[in-house]
């Protein structure tokens, strides 16, 4: 037999087999993931999270699970070409409505897959809201959440009632947009802060915190955590020293840089105009003094 012919034939067979090897590898990975999906499950032990949000607000909870102590829970990642630690997330999203709404979801305390035991480590809160008719008139806020830990000593469950109440006061802050779609118009940013039982938050922005807190995994089993979000009627500038308070609102300053948006106020202050509902305005929200 011609050695050259044999060599070329062998190469052809090898390269033809490559796609088949890749396909088999992919099929094997898919089969493995299918089996693991069939054997994965959440624990029955859980707590219930309820959230009340204002009209035009949506709410998302994201429960994150991490391997239990002393468990590695490694899984092969084809994208990274090696083993990585498993992570699991269970999300629940409720879209905004034109009325206030209360939503509820049960959050399991554990997740098991392919011999790997994982436990709830964090639950994050996200709220979305709209403030105008345009597609870009909306805000997203990472509105706090729960850090779940394991009790090291004692039994703290007695300190928790069956219903744990949390409060978040949300507010819009405004600024002059430099985005092409909203050039020189007012745009708003959403923020939510933890409120006391009287719905008060610290006037010092640096001292504010997000709704939620650290709770024990054992202590919240079969409990209900209810977080209520309300929208403040007060709006303030995103940059307080860039606007001057006047009787019927706020006036934006201009300064030394001609940046196209509000600037740090000078002494005496110099003011600029902005656009609102097709009008040229000097005061927000009243447009004119």
N, C-alpha and C positions, 0 to 999 in steps of 0.2 A: 504494500500500500504506500502511496505517496505520502511522505511525512508532512510535506507542506500542505497537502489537501486535508490530512488528518488534523493538523494544527488549526487551520482555518475553520474546519467543521466544529472542532471543540470550542473555539471562541464563540462561534455563532450560537451553539447550544447554551453556553454559559450566559451570554447576554440576553438570549431569549428567556432564560430562566429567572433573570433578575426581577422582572415585574411580577412573576409568579411568587417569588420568595417574598417580595414586598407585600403582595396581596395576601399571602398566607399569614405574614406577620401582623398585618392590619386586621385580618379576620380573627386571628387569635386574640389580639388585644380587645377587639369588639366583643368577642365571646366571653372573655374574662370580665369585662366591664358589665356585660349583661348578667352574668352569674352573680357578680358582686351587688348589682342593683337589685337582684331578686332576693338577696340575703340581707339587705340593709333595712333597718327599721329604727323608728324613734321609740323612746320609752313611753310607757303609759303615765309615769309620774311627770307632772307638769305644773305650771302656774298659768293663770289667765291674765292676759294683758288687755285692758280696755282703754280706749282713747276717745276723748270728746274733742272735736275740732270745730272751728267756726265755719260759717258759710264761705264757699269758695276756697276751702282748704282741703288738701288731700293728706293722707298719712301712710307712712311705710314703717314697719318694724322689721329689723334684720337680726335674727338670732344666730350667733356665731358659736361653733363648737370646736374644741381643741382636744387633742389626745389626753387621756388621763395620765396622772403622774406615773412614771416608769414604763409607759407604753410609747413606742417609737412611731407606730402607725405609718410606715413608709409605703409609698406607691410609686410605680415607675411612671415618669413623664416622658412621652415620646418627643414633646417639644423641646425639653431641656436635655434629653438624652441621659437621664439618670433618675435616681430616687429622690423624692421630696416628701415632706411630712404632710399627711392628709389634713385638709381643712374642710369644714362643712358649714353651709349657711342656709337658713330657712327664712324666706321672706314672705311678708304679707302686705299687699298694697291695696288701699282703698282710694278711689279717685274722688276729686272734689265734687261737691254738689252746691246748689244754690241755697241750701239750708244747713244749719248746724246738724252734725251727725255724730253718733257714737258707734264705734266699731269694736269688735272683740275677737281675739284669737287665742287659742291655747298654745303655749310654748313648752315643748317637752324639755326635760332636764338632761336627757342623754340621747346619744345617737350611736348605733353600732353598725359596722360594716366590715365584712371579711375578717372577722376576728379582732377587729380594732374597736376599742371602747372609747368614746369621746364624750365630753361633758360640756354643758353650756358654760361659756366663759363671758359672753357679753351680749346685750341686746341694745341695738342703736335705734334712735328715733329720727325720722326724717319727716319734715312737713313741706308741702308745696302750696303755693297760693298765687292768685292772680290779683292785679290791681287795676287793670285796664282792658280794653277790647282787643288790643293787638296781640299777635302771637308771642311777642317778646316781653309783654307786660306781665311777667311772672317772677317768682322767687323760689329758691330752694334753700332750706335751712337744715343743717345737721343739728337737730334740736335736742341733743343730750342722749341719755340712755342709762342702762344699768350695767354695772360691773359686777359679775357674779363670782364669788369666791367660796372656798371651802372652809368651814369652821375648823380652827385648830384646837381650841379648848372650849369646854363648857357647852351649853346649849342655849343659843340666842333666840330660838324659835318663839319662846314665851314673850319676847319683846315685840313681836310683830302681831298685829291684829289680822283678822281674815281679810280685811280690805285696807290696802296701803294707798294713800292718796298722794299724788304729786301734781304740781301746778306749773304751767309755763305761760308767761305773758309775752306775746309776740308783738312786734312793732315794725312799721316801715320807716326806713330812713331814706332821704332823698338826696340827689345830686344831679348836676348837669352832665348829660351824656356826651361822650366824644365818639361813640359808635356811629358808623355811617348811617345806619337805619334810623337812629334817633338823634342825630346831630343837633346839639344845643337845646334838646328837649329834656324834661325831667324824667329821670329813671329812678327806680326804687330798689332798695336792698332789704331783705327780710332778716330779722334776728329774733330769737326767742331766749328768754332768761327765766331761771327758776324764780317763782314768786312765793311770798309768805302767805299765810291764811287770809290776809286782807288784800291779797293781790298787789302787793307792793314789791318793787325791786330797788336795789341800791341805785342812787343817782350817780354814783361813781362807776363808770363803765368797766373799769379794771377790776372792780370787786364783784362783778356779776358772774354767775355760773350757770350752766345749763341744767334743765330739769333732769332728775334721775338721782343716781347715787350708787353706792356699793352695798350689796345685799348678800346674805348667805344663801347658798344653794339649798341647803337643807331646810332653812327657815321659811323659804317662799313656796315650798311644795304645797300644792292644793290651795294656795292663797290667790287673791285677786289684786293686781296692781292697776290702779286707775289713774291715768295721766290726763289732765284737762288743760287744753290750750285755749286762751282767749286772745283777742286782738285789741290792742290799745288804740284809743282814739287819738292819741298824741303822736305826731310825726315830728322828727327832728332831722337836721342836716346830718349827712354822713360824716362831715368834717365841721365840727361846731365852730371853730375859729375862722371858718371860711364864709360864714353867713352872719348877718346882724339881725337881732330880733327887733321887730317893729310891731306896732299895735295890731295889725291884721295879718301877721305872718313873719316871713323871713326874707331878707334881701341878700342876694349873693354878691360877694366882693370880687373885684378884679384887682390885679396887683402889678408886679414888675415884669412878669414873665410872658404875658400874652399867650397863655397856654391853650386857650379855647374852652376852658371850663372855669369853674369858680376857683379863686386863689385865696391865699392867706391874706386876711384883711390888713390894710395899712392904717396908719394914723396921720391924718383923718382917713376914714375908709373911702374907697372908690368903688362904685357899683357898676354892675353890668346887667344886661337883659338876657332873657331866655325865651324859648317858645313853649306855649301851652295851648292845646286845643286849637291850633292854627293862629293863635294870637301872640304878639310880642308882649312879654310881661316883665315886670320889675320886682314883683313880690309873689312868693309862694305861700299858701295856695290861692290867695285872693287875686292874683294877676296884677292889680293896680292898687296903689295906696289910697 
